[in-house]
Amino acid sequence: MDAIPSGEQARGGRRGGLAGRWLGSLVDVLLPHRCLGCGALVDAAGVLCAACWGDVTFAGPPCCEACGLPFDYDAGPGLLCGACTAHPPPFRRARAAMIYGPASRRLILGFKHGDRTEAAPAFARWMVRAGADLIAEADVIVPVPLHWTRLFARRFNQAALLAHAIGRETGLPVAPDALVRRRRTPSQGHLGRQSRRRNVAGAFAVPPRRAGRIAGRRVLLVDDVMTTGATLAACARGLMRAGAQSVDALTLARVGAPGL
């Protein structure tokens, strides 16, 4: 049986709680919360101001059942876009929290290249809402890896930060080293759909010593942005070769144009 706290212990607990709240209030005064988008003052950490929130286009149904491409109208469940009908992706489903546009681009560039890593918990909450169906069926979260040279230069993998934040939100285990990038691939920003596929073909694999964490598991693959889906597809193939039961993909944003 738990011991009943004495009066002195109870008073100490109350004092500790008051001190904690006072310290938290002092921190809020000295370091006020800023909007993740524009830096305006906001009421809580990790949120957007009303103006930035209105500028962001959040993703949702109706969309392609496979790649999550937004549709203009709902034509019924299970509908695939033209690209997924012609070339079914190796992952089951891909979903995103936002549509990539001017507002979301500023958020993501600040996160990736501006060291705004404090945004990861907020981004993860958005992704958890967008990917609730995928998360409900997942056994393990795996981030899209960076090549070690790029990781050394950037100092962190933004996909891994998102994966860990999603893991904390959901309780799912995260396997940050289950997938590796075997070769450094050139930047894909200027490449078309087919060139992107060739660029990342065979670039990802599960090391033999990590295969036990993947075999027979339903994997949730996490990345920051989905453009054509080439990187996610290459990662999914590497995971499936290692024995994954299935792969779903969840990203912070996606380009709202077809192209797997």
C-alpha positions in Angstrom: 0.0 0.0 0.0 1.3 3.5 -0.9 2.2 5.6 2.1 0.0 8.6 2.9 2.1 11.7 2.7 2.5 13.7 5.9 1.4 17.3 6.2 4.9 18.5 5.7 5.3 16.3 2.6 2.0 17.6 1.2 3.0 21.2 1.9 6.4 20.5 0.2 4.6 19.1 -2.8 2.4 22.1 -3.1 5.4 24.4 -2.8 7.1 22.4 -5.5 4.1 22.7 -7.7 3.8 26.5 -7.1 7.5 26.9 -7.8 7.3 25.0 -11.0 4.3 27.1 -12.2 6.1 30.3 -11.2 9.2 29.2 -13.0 7.2 28.3 -16.1 5.5 31.7 -16.0 8.8 33.5 -15.7 10.2 31.6 -18.7 7.1 32.6 -20.7 7.7 36.2 -19.9 11.4 36.1 -20.6 11.1 33.8 -23.7 7.7 34.4 -25.1 6.2 31.9 -27.5 6.6 32.7 -31.2 4.6 31.5 -34.2 6.4 28.8 -36.1 5.7 30.5 -39.4 6.2 34.3 -39.0 7.6 34.7 -35.4 4.6 36.7 -34.1 3.7 36.3 -30.4 1.4 33.4 -29.7 -0.2 31.9 -26.6 1.7 28.5 -26.6 4.8 26.8 -27.9 4.7 25.1 -31.2 1.7 26.7 -32.7 0.9 29.0 -35.7 -0.7 32.4 -35.4 -4.2 32.8 -37.0 -2.8 34.3 -40.2 -0.2 31.6 -40.8 -2.7 28.9 -39.9 -5.0 30.3 -42.6 -2.2 30.3 -45.2 -1.4 26.6 -44.7 -3.4 24.0 -46.7 -3.8 20.9 -44.7 -4.2 17.6 -46.6 -7.2 15.3 -46.2 -9.8 13.3 -48.0 -10.9 12.9 -50.7 -7.6 11.6 -52.1 -6.0 8.7 -53.9 -6.2 5.6 -51.8 -2.5 4.8 -52.6 -0.5 7.9 -52.8 -2.8 10.4 -51.1 -3.0 12.8 -54.0 -5.8 15.2 -53.3 -8.9 15.0 -55.4 -11.3 17.9 -56.2 -14.3 15.8 -55.3 -15.1 12.5 -53.6 -15.8 9.8 -56.2 -16.0 7.0 -53.6 -13.7 4.9 -51.5 -10.7 3.1 -53.0 -10.2 5.4 -55.9 -6.7 5.6 -57.4 -5.1 8.4 -59.3 -3.9 7.8 -62.8 -0.3 7.5 -61.8 -1.0 4.8 -59.2 -3.3 3.0 -61.6 -0.6 2.8 -64.2 2.3 2.2 -61.8 1.1 0.9 -58.4 3.6 2.1 -55.7 5.4 -0.5 -53.5 3.9 1.0 -50.4 0.3 0.5 -49.5 -0.7 4.1 -48.7 1.0 7.5 -48.4 -0.5 10.4 -46.4 0.7 13.9 -45.6 -0.3 16.6 -43.1 0.0 19.5 -45.5 0.0 20.4 -49.1 3.4 21.9 -50.2 2.9 25.6 -50.9 4.4 28.9 -50.0 3.4 28.8 -46.3 4.3 25.1 -45.7 7.6 25.6 -47.6 8.7 28.3 -45.2 7.9 26.0 -42.3 9.8 23.1 -43.7 12.8 25.1 -44.9 13.1 26.7 -41.4 12.9 23.2 -39.9 15.4 21.6 -42.2 17.9 24.4 -42.9 17.1 27.0 -40.2 17.6 24.8 -37.2 14.0 25.3 -36.1 14.0 21.8 -34.6 11.7 22.9 -31.8 8.9 22.6 -34.4 9.1 18.8 -34.5 6.6 18.1 -31.8 3.9 20.3 -33.4 4.6 18.9 -36.8 4.4 15.4 -35.4 0.9 16.1 -33.9 -0.3 17.3 -37.3 1.1 14.1 -38.9 -0.5 11.9 -36.3 -3.9 13.4 -37.1 -3.3 13.0 -40.9 -2.0 9.4 -40.6 -4.3 8.1 -37.9 -5.4 5.1 -40.0 -1.8 4.2 -40.9 -0.5 4.6 -37.3 -3.3 2.3 -36.1 -1.9 -0.5 -38.2 1.8 0.1 -37.7 4.3 -1.9 -35.7 7.4 0.2 -36.0 8.3 3.7 -37.3 11.3 4.0 -39.7 12.6 7.4 -40.9 14.0 7.9 -44.4 17.8 8.1 -43.8 20.3 10.6 -44.9 23.7 9.6 -46.3 26.3 9.9 -43.6 28.1 12.7 -45.4 24.9 14.8 -45.6 24.0 13.9 -42.0 27.5 15.1 -40.9 27.0 18.4 -42.7 23.4 19.0 -41.5 24.0 17.6 -38.0 20.5 16.0 -37.8 18.1 14.0 -39.9 14.8 15.9 -40.1 12.9 12.7 -40.9 14.4 11.0 -37.8 13.3 14.0 -35.6 9.8 13.7 -36.9 9.8 9.9 -36.4 10.9 10.2 -32.8 8.3 12.9 -32.1 5.6 10.7 -33.7 6.8 7.8 -31.5 6.5 9.9 -28.4 2.9 10.9 -29.4 1.8 7.4 -30.2 3.9 5.0 -28.2 5.1 3.2 -31.3 8.8 2.1 -31.3 11.2 3.9 -33.6 14.0 2.2 -35.5 16.1 5.1 -36.7 18.9 2.9 -38.0 16.8 0.1 -39.6 17.2 1.6 -43.1 20.5 3.1 -44.5 21.3 5.1 -47.6 24.0 3.1 -49.3 25.2 5.8 -51.6 25.0 9.6 -51.7 22.5 10.5 -54.4 22.5 14.0 -56.0 19.9 16.4 -55.0 16.6 15.7 -56.7 15.2 19.3 -56.7 15.9 19.8 -60.4 15.1 16.3 -61.6 11.9 15.0 -63.3 9.9 12.0 -62.4 11.9 9.3 -64.3 15.2 10.8 -63.3 14.3 10.8 -59.7 13.4 7.1 -59.9 16.8 6.3 -61.5 18.6 8.5 -59.0 17.4 6.6 -55.9 17.1 3.1 -57.4 18.7 0.6 -55.1 20.0 3.4 -52.8 18.3 2.1 -49.6 18.6 -1.1 -47.8 18.2 -2.7 -44.4 21.5 -3.9 -42.9 21.5 -7.6 -42.2 22.0 -6.9 -38.4 18.8 -4.8 -38.4 16.6 -7.2 -40.5 15.0 -8.7 -37.4 13.4 -5.4 -36.5 11.8 -5.3 -39.9 10.9 -8.8 -40.9 7.2 -9.5 -40.5 6.5 -6.0 -39.3 4.1 -3.4 -40.6 6.4 -0.4 -41.1 5.4 3.3 -41.0 8.0 5.1 -43.2 8.4 8.8 -42.2 9.8 11.7 -44.2 9.4 15.5 -44.5 8.2 16.0 -48.0 6.8 13.8 -50.8 7.4 15.2 -54.2 7.1 12.4 -56.8 7.2 9.6 -54.3 10.5 8.2 -55.8 12.4 8.2 -52.5 9.5 6.7 -50.5 9.1 4.0 -53.2 12.9 3.2 -53.1 12.8 3.0 -49.3 9.7 0.8 -49.4 11.3 -1.6 -51.8 14.4 -1.9 -49.5 12.1 -2.6 -46.5 10.0 -5.2 -48.4 13.2 -7.0 -49.5 14.1 -7.2 -45.8 10.8 -9.0 -45.1 8.5 -6.2 -44.0 4.9 -7.3 -44.0 3.8 -3.9 -45.4 4.9 -0.3 -45.7 2.9 2.8 -45.3 4.4 6.3 -45.7 3.6 9.5 -43.7 5.1 12.8 -44.6 4.8 16.3 -43.2 3.9 17.7 -46.6 3.4 16.6 -50.2 3.4 18.3 -53.5 -0.2 18.4 -54.8 0.6 17.0 -58.2 0.6 13.4 -59.5 3.8 11.6 -60.1 4.8 8.3 -58.6 
